[in-house]
């Protein structure tokens, strides 16, 4: 298999989709419960002074929240998928890319 370099358009799509995927996995509330399960933080722990559980996987928690760590692997995933099926991955990346821009558009258009 010969590797390809994405066009500027594909590069922007893959970059925005990678950012959105990283954000979804590391910070969005919708995946809070699975993150707590994987890191063994537990459902009852809060930041209000509760002791951190003894079996908490601190290294994994840091990895998940790090854009340089998990983010790099998310990028590799999108890039490898794009190498295998460029058109399909570009189509799949569009909703992620658009949703990555929504908070920025909201910030610009909302009076603060």
N, C-alpha and C positions, 0 to 999 in steps of 0.2 A: 504494500500500500504506500502510495506517495503522499507525503504530508503537504497540506496547503496552508497558505497564509490568508487569513480572512481579509476581505475588502474593508474599506473604511466603514461602510454601512454595517456589515456583519460584525466588525470589531466593536462598534458602539452598542449594537444590540446585545452581543455576548457580554460586554462589560456591564451594562445596566442590568441584564438578567442575572449575572453573577452577584452583583451587589444586592439585588433584591432577594435572591436565594439565600445569601449569607445573612441578611437582615432577618428574614423569615426564620431561619434555623437558630439564630443566636439571640434575637431580642424581641421578636413579636410575641404578644401575649397569647396568640392562638396556639403556639407550640410550647407554652410554659410548662404544662403538665408533663409532656414527654421529656423535656429538658431536665426537669426535676427528677424524673424516674431514672434517666440515664446517669445523671450525676449523683444519684441517691440523696438528693437534698430533702426529699419528702414533701408531701402536700401541706403539712401543718407548719412548716418553718416560715417565719416572716423576718423581715429586716428590723423588727422592733425590739431587738435585744434577745431573741431566742438563741440558745446555743446552737452552733452548727452541728449537725449530726456527726457522730464519730466515723461513720463509713462514707462520708461525703468525699467524692472524687474531685479534689481541688484542681489537680492538673487537667482533668477533662473539662471541668468548668471553665478554667482559664483558656483552654484550647477553643472551646465552643464560642466564647465571647470575643476572641481575638480576630480582627479582620485580616491580619497578616497570616494567621495560622489556618483556621478553618476557611477563611476567604481564599487562600491559595488553592486549597483542595477543591473548593467549589468551582473556581476558575478552571482548574484542570479537568473537572468533570464536564463542564460545558464545552471546553475546547475539544476533548476527546470525542464527545458526542457529535460535535460539529464536524470533526474529521471523518467520522463514520457516515453521517447523514446530514450534509450541510443544509439542504433545503428544509427538511423537517425540523431541524433544530432551530433554524432561523424563524420559522413559523411559530414554534413553541416558545421561543424567547420573547416574542413581541409583547404578550400580556405582562410578563415579568418586567420588561423594559419600561413599558408604559406605567405600570404600578410603582416603579422606582422613582418616577418623576412626579407623581401625584403630591407627595409631601412638599416638594420644592415649589410647585405651582401654587399650592395652598398657602405657603409662607409668603410668596410674592403678592398674592391677591387678597390676603386677609389683613385687615387693619390691626396693627399691634401697637 
